[in-house]
Amino acid sequence: MWRRLLSARPAVRPLCRSRCFASIEDVTSRELRRGSIFLHKGIYCEVRSVMAGGQGTASSSGGYHVRFRELATRKAREIKMDDKARVSVVTCDREELPVLYRDDAAGKLVLADKSFNELEVPLAQLGDAAEHIVAGAKLAVLMYDGELVKIVPPPEVADALQKDHRKARKEELQARVTAKQQLREDTAAKPRRVGADPAAGRRREKAF
């Protein structure tokens, strides 16, 4: 058994043993979609959202605001692209591999390929899902030209994280609503100072 490390730019042989279908294609920014994987300054990134930069449909001057995440570091980024800007979109080979064990001290997972060779991948690639991955779990490994592009956690882990995020978001919004209601109630409960009535003073003067 031999071991190799899969990183963002490893000098290793391609992971797929059979025919590979990975490809790279130059497209315009208007063709980017949520979930598209593209190269930005030599870094593999995944599109989170694409919005027109101007009013209504994008123009050559308005372009697009693209929100994306660097896959190696999980850092969220945003960039404005011209309508005719060219982007390298990557189509990856995908393979399901089991986890042999995790090495938290080294920050890595050790997977096994079809030949039972050990493959090391960084835990950082998994983000919040990393703490839920245990030995025996199967991960989807996305590769391009022998390079690690993305690691996809098991569906049950992704679903659980999504539910947790939705719950946290709902609780956050509810806390804001409660705080606003409390502020209104506190404001309404405060006694209002009544100013002097100038007309009453004039009435008293006439009485004398």
N, C-alpha and C positions, 0 to 999 in steps of 0.2 A: 504494500500500500504506500502510495506517495501522497504528498500534500502540496497544495499550491494556494496562494492567496489571490482572491479576486478583488481588485480595487477598481477605481474609476479609470485608470490607465495602466493595466498590468501588461507585462510582456510575457504572455502565455499563449498557448495554442487555443483556438476556438473551443468553447465548451461543447457545442453540438457535435456528435459523432457521425450523424447522418447528414443528409443534404441540408444546408442552411438556406433560409429564405430572407434573411435580414437585408435591408436596403436603406439607402439614403436618397432623398429627393429634395431639390430646391423648389420651394413654392413661395408665393407672395404672402404677406402678412394677413391678407383677407381670407386666406385658405386655412389659417390656424383654427383649431377647434379645441374645446375643453378635453383634456386627456392626451393631446398631441405631445409627443416627445421631440424636442428639437435641440440643436446645438447653439449655445450662446457663449461666445468667447471661449470655445473649446470645452464647455461644461454641459453635460446632459441635463436638460431641464424639462419639466412637465407643465403644460398650460393649465392654469386654474380657471381663468376666465378671459374673454376677449370682448372689449367694448369699443364702440365707435368713439373716436376722439372729438368729433364735431357734433352738431345737431342733426338728428336723424341718421341717415346712412353716411358712412365715412366718405370723405373726399380726399384728394391728393394732399390737401393742406391739413385736414383733420387727422387722418390716419387712424391708428388704433392704440388703445391702452391695453397692454397684455400683462396680466398677473400670472406669475409662474413660480415654481418651486425648484430650487437646485436639488437634484435627486441625491447627490453624494452627501450634502450637508443638511438637507431639509430646510434650508433658509428660504423664506418667502421674498420674492423680488417683484418689481414692477418696472415696465419699460414702455415708452411710447415709440411706435413704429410707423414709418411712412406707409401710405397705402400700397406703394409699389416695392417696398423693401423685400429682399429675398431672404428666406429662412431655410435652413437645412433641417428637414423633418426626417426622423429616424424610425424605421420599422424594425423591430427587434425579433430575434429568435427567442422562443419561450420554452422552458423546460421545468417540470415539477421535480424538486429534489427534497429528500428527507433530511431533517436535522439530526445529526449524530449527538452533538452536545454543544453547550454554550460555554464560552470562556469570558465571564464578566470582567475579570481583571485585565484582560487584553482587549476587551471591547469587540468581541467577534463571535460569530457562529461558525460551526464546522458542519458542512453538509457532505453528503455522499453522492457522487455521480453514478451513472449506470455501471461503471467499471469498478465501483467501490473505492475510488480514489477520494481522498478528503479535500474538500474545497472550503477555504476560509473566506467569509464575507463579513464586512463591518456591521456591527449592530446599529450604528448611526443611520444606516440606510433605511431602517424600519421605523424610525421616529418613536411615537408613543406605543406602537405595537410591539416594540422590542421586548418589553418586560413580560409580555404574555406568550412569548414563544418558548416552547419547551422541547426537549428531545423527543423525536418521533413525529413532530409536526412537519407538514409538507409546505414548502415555500415555492412560489413561482419565481424563477430567475430569468430576467430579461437581459439578453446579450446582443452586442453588435460587434462583429469583427473580433471576437475574443475578449471584448471589454465588458465588464459589468456595467449595466445601465440602471437597472432597477430591481428591487426585491419586493415581491408582493406577498403580504401575509395571508394565512388561510382565511377563507370567507367568513368563518365564524368569529375570528378575531376582528376582522374589519367591521363586521356588523355590530359587534359588541362595542367597539370604539365609537362608531357612529351614533349608537344609542346613548352612550355616555356623553358625547359632545352635545347632542340635542338636549339631553336632560340638563346639563350644565348651563346651556344657553337659555333654556326655558326658566331655570331658577334665577339666572342673572336678570332676565327681563322682568320676572315677577318681583324681584327685590327692588328694581327701579320703580315699578308701579307703586309698590307699597311705600317706598320712601317719598314719592310725590304726593300720595294721598295723606301721609302723616304730616307733611309740610303744609298742605292746604288746611288740614284740621287744626294744626297748631296756630296757623295764621288767623283762622276764623275764631279761635278761642281767645285770642288776645283782645282786651278791652280797647275800644277806640276812644281817643281823646276828642272831646267835643269842643270846637273852637267857640270863641265869644261871638254872640249875635249882635252886630252893630245896630240892627233895627230895634232891638230891645232897649239899648242904651238911649236911643233917640226918644223912645216912648216914655222912658222914665223922665227925661228932661222936660217933655211937654207936660207931664203931670205936675211939675212944680211951677 
